[in-house]
Amino acid sequence: MDSFTPIQQAWSKICHQTDGLAIGSSVAVLAKAGLFSALVTRPHKFSDLVLRLNVPEGYLALVLRLLSMQGLVCRRNQNISLTDAGYIWVAH
């Protein structure tokens, strides 16, 4: 972010904060459903998480995308895992 102009830096911070606000209630629901306790143990396939959590595929895809934009999860192919920051975040 060092090469960004001050306006670009401010916009990036605003977008990051807005993402966080947008996913708050979804994170609470998915935490209660067991998403994070599952991801702490190991990466999971997206399709397995849909079945395990009993949530609509599109809903989970959107929330995981937002979590990815926050730097908390990583999606490689169909495998979903916590990032290092995600493990720290889940611990708190």
Secondary structure, DSSP 8 states (H G I E B T S, - for coil): -TTS-HHHHHHHHHHHHHHHHHHHHHHHHHHHHTHHHHHHHS-EEHHHHHHHHT--HHHHHHHHHHHHHTTSEEEETTEEEE-HHHHHHHH-
